[in-house]
Amino acid sequence: MTLEAAPSISQGDSHRARAHRAWKSADTIKRLSDRLIGIGPFGLGLDGVLAWVPVVGPLYSLGAGGLLLIHGMQGGASVFTLARMLAYVALDTASDTVPFAGSLVDTLFPGHLMAAKALQKDIEARHGLPDDIAAARVKKKRGKAKR
């Protein structure tokens, strides 16, 4: 295949596609970390459960937070959004250093969820929702309107 025969993708489309991939990755990380089980406004995920396991908890928290930040950079998030995400992840991870009380705080503090939501909000403002997510939300609203 020659270079001339390659399909052209505008720069904006590739930025949008990367941003939407980052949005979806953030959604997966927030569900795994802080929302595997949701009870009203509260949730429990791997981050809260692993917080009670020495060494493993902080490693998971740091790894999941690092992935969120990488996705944020790849998705073109603003410096302000990346700084907020870093603060949430740092608080979440740092709480693991205090015996018992730190694990309790980490279980209750949804740092990954907050960082992921900050990234998703930034991406939505710049590029809109991913098409499949937007379509699902419209379908859900129509279903509620029919009731």
Secondary structure, DSSP 8 states (H G I E B T S, - for coil): --GGGS----HHHHHHHHHHHHHHHHHHHHHHHH-SEEETTEEE-HHHHHTTSTTHHHHHHHHHHHHHHHHHHHTT--HHHHHHHHHHHHHHHHGGGSTTHHHHHHHH--HHHHHHHHHHHHHHHHH-S-HHHHHHHHHHHHHHHT-
